[in-house]
Amino acid sequence: MSLKIRVYSDFVCPFCFLAKTPFEEAIQGKDVEVEWMPFELRPSPSPKLDPWNDPSKLQGWESYIRPAASRLGIEMKLPRISPHPYTGLAFEGFHFAKEHGKGNEYTSRVLKAFFQEELHIGEVDVLTKLAGELGLPQEAFRAALETGAYRQTQREALAHAYEEAGITAVPTFIIGSERIQGVAGRDVFERVLAQELQAAEAAPVEGLQCDVNGNGC
């Protein structure tokens, strides 16, 4: 049985982009099932993040985000899009992609578009082009965004993240029974994966049975 992993992330979170590489290196060749999950750090109408006009954010980028990217060998830019867009629309596109079996691919493409190509992922035209690159039906995708077909789905996804999963920061990786929050090294992911894969293999298989209370017999 595959080990189930859920990854909660936001498209404008630099740490989500940074953590993606060591995580994907760690799961390579392993029997896992990964599901990327939506989480909006600043849903509308919260104030948008404007890093190019916020000295503290620029300092943070230069002090630890850029060095971390260099250390991990990841090409990454601080997008010259200020303020950063809300990600609700991009996540509505995610739900469309997920229904078409390409939710994980869509997540990877949108993260790359923002942090490597500096594309405005809050615009319908940009998201539709990205969807088309993945082989998704562009006209149907555009219509879904313009009509808000997945708006309620995204609201429910956020409610799940906040209320059921207890997500308070991203990235958060839920690997079996373990939770990793933030950027971790490949070795950390591999250690947790080994532990959880071993636990999954040792778990008893439930089937028809009689128990000591006489149930089932």
N, C-alpha and C positions, 0 to 999 in steps of 0.2 A: 504494500500500500504506500502510495506517494505521501511524503511529508508535506502538509499544507502550510504555506507561508502567506501572510498578508502584509503588504507594505503600504503604510499610510504616508502620503506625500502631497506636496503642493508644487505646482509648476513654477512658481517664482521663488522657491526656497533653494538657496545655493547649496545648503547642506544635503538636500535630497539629491541634487545632481552629483555632488561629491561622493556620497555614500553608495550610489548606484554601481560604480565600477568595482570596488572591492567586494560588494555583495554578489554581483554577477560572476566575478571570477571564482568566488567561493562555492557557488552552487553548480558550477560547470560540471557536467557529467554525473550529477547526483540525482537521485529519485525524489524530486521535489515538484510541487505544484504551486506556482507563484501567482498571486492575485494582487495587482496594484489597486489601492483604494484611495478615493478622493478625500482631501482635507483642505479646506480654505483657511489660511491663516488670517486673512483680513477680508471676510465677505462683505459685500456691499450692504449698508452704506458706511462701513468703517473707513477711516481716513486711509488713503492709499500711501504706500511706501514710496518715498522720493529720494533714493540714495544719492543721486548726483547733487542734490541741494541740501544734504544733511551731512555735515562734517563727521559726526560720530559714525555714521554708516560707511562713509568712505574710509575712515580710519580702520574700521573693522575689516573691511575688504582687504586693505593693504596689510594689516597686521596678522590675520589668521586665515582668511579665505583664500587669497592668492597663494600664500606659502603652502597651504594644504593641497591645493590643486597641483602646484609644482611638484610637491613631494609624491603625490599619487600618479604623476604623469598624465594629468587630465588637462586638455585644452579647454579653457573656460574664460569667458569675458563677463564683465559687469555691463549688462545691456544698457545702451544709451537710449533707454526708453524711460522717461521720467514724466510723471510718476509711473511706477510699475502698474500694469493693468490688474483689474480684478480677474480672478481665474474661474469664476462661476460659469461663464460661457464656454471656456475651454473644457471644463468638466462635463457640461452638457454634451459636448462633442465626444467626450470619453465614453459616456453611457451609450451613445449611438454606436461607437466603435466596438464597445464590449458586446453589444447585441449582435454584432456582425463577426464576433470571434477575434477581434483585433484590439482589445482593450490595452493589453500590455505593450503592443507595438506602438499604439497611439501615444501612450504615456512617454515612452522613450523618445519618440519623434518630437513631441511638443517640448520636452525638456531640452533636447538638443537645439531645437529652433530658437529657444529663448536664450540659453546660456552660451551657445556657440555661434549662432547666426544672427543674434540680436533682432529677431522678428517680433512683431507686436502680436502676441498670442491672445489679445483681447478683441481682435478684429475678425469678423466673419470671413472675409476674403482670405486672410492668412490661414485660418484654421481649415477652411474648405480646401485650399491648395494642399495642405499637409495631409488631409484625409485622402485626397486623390492620389498622392504619392504612395499611400498604403493600399491602394486598390479599392478603397471604399467608394460607393456611389456618390459623386459630388453633389448632384442636384438634390438628392434626398437628404444628404448631410446638411446642405445649406438651408433647405426648407425646415429641417428639424431645429436648427439654431434660430432661424428667423421667427418661427412660430412658438418657440419655447416648449417644444414637445417633451423635452426631458428636464424641464425646470423643477417639477415636483419630484422627479426621481433624484435630482441632486439635493434637494432639501432633505429628502429622506436619508440620503447617504450621509449628509452632514449630521443629522440627528443620530444616526447609528454611531458615527465616529465619536461624537461628544458624549452621548448618553450610554451607549452599550459597550463600546470598545474602550471608553475612558481615555481617548487620545487628547493630550494636552500640548504636544509638540511634535514636529516632524523633522527628519524622518523617524518613523517608528516601525520596527520590524517585529512582527509576531510570528515566531518560528516554533511551531508546536506549542509547548507550554511555556516557552521562554519569550521574553520581550527585550529587544535592544532598541534603545532610543538614542538617536544622534549618529554621527559618523563614526564607524568602527573600522578597524583594520581587517584585512582578509583573514588573518589568523583568528580573530575573535569570532567572525562568522563561521569559520570552519570548525572551531571548537564546539560552538553551540549546535551546529548542524550535525556533527558526529554524535553528540549526546542525544539529540532529539531523534535522529534516525535509528540509533540503537534502541531507544525507548519504544519507538514505533514497532520495531521488529519483535521486541519482547512482549508487546501487549497481547493479551489473550484474544483469540477470535471468538466472538459471540455466535452461538448457534443454538439449535434445539437442545434442550437440556432439562434435567430434573435438579431442583435445588433442595437444600436441607429442610425447607419449609413446605415441601410437597408441591411447590408450584411447577407446572408444566408436566406433571405426571398424573 
